[in-house]
Amino acid sequence: MTFPDTVPHDSPPSDDAADNKPHPLHRRLKSFVKRAGRTTDGQARAFAELGPLFLLPYKPEPLDLTAAFGGRAAPTVLEIGFGMGEATAHIASVMPETNFLCCEVHEPGVGALLKRIGEQSITNIRICAHDAVDVLDHMLQPDSLAGVHVFFPDPWHKKRHNKRRLIQPGFVKKLAEHLRPGGYIHCATDWQPYAEQMLEVLSAEPLLRNTAEGYAPKPEYRPLTKFENRGIKLGHGVWDLVFQRV
């Protein structure tokens, strides 16, 4: 199943634009910052044809994970902020024994992942186009997740914006409480100051233990994206962190 693109992807907003936005933590914890963008024709077709099968509507009530995946009972990994879905589709393909519940509010990204699902015949992904904090608070039960993936969240480079970063103590505690014993959190970033903050915050959470001495080797299931490959060629680093629920 192929859905051709006819409209280019838009780029994320600049830091200057972010300066004029209210601090998201001043109102409530959120897992995202809304980005502008246009949905392509191919993505729109994917929404229409595959959305009814793979999109889960947000409802402030407990989610039956087995029913959500068509009656398939399997370990469930929550992915927060999958961007355009390249890594998500790859991971779901190489881990067919796992269900992936993926949260993303960027409509073109949701459309892009739906498009990949159709083209690659992926069946173990469900998408909730809603804030992951609400999903954790109202749809997912404690001790219900086998893992959480947070790959390359916005690093908020400017120091005055650091408090906007997703990986903060309160959010990590919330994630840890939703993991079953032995479940894991896997974070990755290409911004060293954020990697250092991630390591500090994750290490401070008593429900978690580091699976490595500091940063972890990149797990085999996480692919190198084209942007990551380009960064590596330019000498940029990438840091993975894998912590386990005790």
LINTA-V984559 format. One record per residue. N is the residue number from 1. SS is DSSP state (hx for helix, st for strand, lp for the rest). PSI is psi as a letter, one per 20 degrees, with the letter a starting at -180 (none if undefined). D_CENTER is the distance of its C-alpha to the mean C-alpha in Angstrom with 1 decimal. Layout:
N	SS	PSI	D_CENTER
N	SS	PSI	D_CENTER
This chain:
1	lp	p	24.9
2	lp	p	24.5
3	lp	n	23.3
4	lp	q	24.6
5	lp	q	23.2
6	lp	i	25.8
7	lp	p	24.1
8	lp	q	22.4
9	lp	q	18.9
10	lp	q	19.2
11	lp	q	18.2
12	lp	r	16.3
13	lp	q	18.9
14	lp	r	21.1
15	hx	h	21.4
16	hx	h	24.7
17	hx	h	23.3
18	hx	h	20.9
19	hx	h	24.1
20	lp	i	25.4
21	lp	q	22.6
22	lp	q	23.0
23	lp	p	21.0
24	hx	h	18.1
25	hx	i	19.1
26	hx	h	22.6
27	lp	g	21.9
28	lp	r	19.1
29	lp	p	15.9
30	lp	q	13.0
31	lp	j	9.3
32	lp	r	9.9
33	lp	p	12.9
34	lp	p	14.2
35	lp	q	15.0
36	lp	q	18.1
37	lp	q	18.3
38	lp	q	20.3
39	lp	p	19.5
40	lp	r	21.5
41	hx	g	24.2
42	hx	g	22.4
43	hx	h	19.2
44	hx	g	21.5
45	hx	h	23.2
46	hx	g	20.1
47	hx	g	19.3
48	hx	g	23.0
49	hx	h	23.4
50	hx	i	20.2
51	hx	g	18.6
52	hx	h	21.1
53	hx	h	20.1
54	hx	i	16.3
55	st	p	15.3
56	lp	p	15.5
57	lp	q	17.1
58	lp	p	16.2
59	lp	p	19.2
60	lp	m	20.0
61	lp	q	21.2
62	lp	p	20.3
63	lp	p	18.5
64	lp	o	20.3
65	hx	h	17.7
66	hx	g	20.5
67	hx	h	21.8
68	hx	h	18.4
69	lp	k	18.3
70	lp	k	21.9
71	lp	j	23.6
72	lp	o	21.9
73	lp	o	21.5
74	lp	q	19.1
75	lp	p	16.8
76	st	p	13.4
77	st	p	10.0
78	st	p	7.3
79	st	p	3.7
80	st	o	2.3
81	lp	m	3.2
82	lp	j	4.3
83	lp	c	7.6
84	lp	j	10.5
85	lp	j	9.2
86	hx	g	11.6
87	hx	h	10.0
88	hx	g	8.4
89	hx	g	12.0
90	hx	g	13.6
91	hx	g	12.1
92	hx	h	12.9
93	hx	h	16.3
94	hx	i	17.2
95	lp	m	16.2
96	lp	i	18.0
97	lp	i	19.0
98	lp	q	15.6
99	st	q	14.0
100	st	o	10.3
101	st	o	9.3
102	st	p	6.4
103	st	p	6.2
104	lp	p	7.0
105	lp	i	10.4
106	lp	o	11.5
107	hx	g	14.1
108	hx	h	14.8
109	hx	g	11.3
110	hx	g	11.6
111	hx	h	15.1
112	hx	g	14.3
113	hx	h	12.2
114	hx	g	15.0
115	hx	g	17.4
116	hx	h	16.1
117	hx	g	16.3
118	hx	g	19.8
119	hx	h	20.9
120	hx	j	19.7
121	lp	l	20.7
122	lp	p	17.5
123	lp	i	18.0
124	lp	k	15.5
125	st	p	12.5
126	st	q	12.5
127	st	p	10.6
128	st	o	11.0
129	lp	m	11.3
130	lp	r	11.6
131	lp	p	10.7
132	hx	h	8.7
133	hx	g	11.7
134	hx	h	14.1
135	hx	g	12.5
136	hx	g	12.9
137	hx	h	16.3
138	hx	i	17.8
139	lp	h	16.4
140	lp	p	15.5
141	lp	q	18.3
142	lp	q	18.7
143	lp	k	18.7
144	lp	i	17.1
145	st	q	14.0
146	st	h	14.5
147	st	r	11.4
148	st	p	8.0
149	st	p	5.6
150	st	n	4.6
151	st	p	6.0
152	lp	l	8.5
153	lp	r	7.9
154	lp	p	11.1
155	lp	i	13.9
156	lp	m	16.4
157	lp	g	19.2
158	lp	p	22.2
159	hx	h	23.3
160	hx	i	23.9
161	hx	j	20.3
162	hx	h	19.0
163	hx	i	18.8
164	hx	i	16.1
165	lp	q	13.6
166	lp	g	10.8
167	lp	n	12.0
168	lp	q	15.3
169	hx	g	17.6
170	hx	g	17.3
171	hx	h	13.6
172	hx	h	13.7
173	hx	g	16.7
174	hx	g	15.0
175	hx	g	12.3
176	hx	h	15.3
177	hx	h	17.4
178	hx	i	15.2
179	st	q	15.4
180	st	q	18.5
181	st	p	20.9
182	st	i	19.9
183	st	r	16.2
184	st	q	13.9
185	st	p	11.2
186	st	o	10.1
187	st	q	9.3
188	st	q	10.5
189	st	q	12.1
190	lp	j	15.2
191	lp	o	16.8
192	hx	g	19.2
193	hx	h	19.8
194	hx	h	16.2
195	hx	g	16.3
196	hx	h	19.4
197	hx	g	18.1
198	hx	g	15.2
199	hx	g	18.0
200	hx	g	20.2
201	hx	g	18.0
202	hx	h	16.7
203	hx	h	20.4
204	hx	i	21.8
205	lp	o	20.1
206	lp	i	22.9
207	lp	i	20.8
208	st	q	19.2
209	st	q	20.9
210	st	p	20.0
211	lp	i	20.4
212	lp	r	21.8
213	lp	n	24.2
214	lp	c	22.0
215	lp	q	19.3
216	st	q	18.5
217	lp	q	19.3
218	lp	o	16.5
219	lp	q	16.1
220	lp	h	17.5
221	lp	h	14.7
222	lp	o	12.5
223	lp	r	14.3
224	lp	o	15.6
225	lp	r	14.6
226	hx	h	17.6
227	hx	h	16.6
228	hx	g	16.2
229	hx	g	19.5
230	hx	g	21.1
231	hx	g	20.2
232	hx	g	21.6
233	hx	h	24.8
234	lp	j	25.2
235	lp	j	25.1
236	lp	q	21.7
237	lp	r	20.1
238	lp	p	16.7
239	st	p	16.0
240	st	q	14.2
241	st	p	14.4
242	st	o	14.6
243	st	q	16.0
244	st	q	17.5
245	st	p	18.6
246	lp	none	22.3
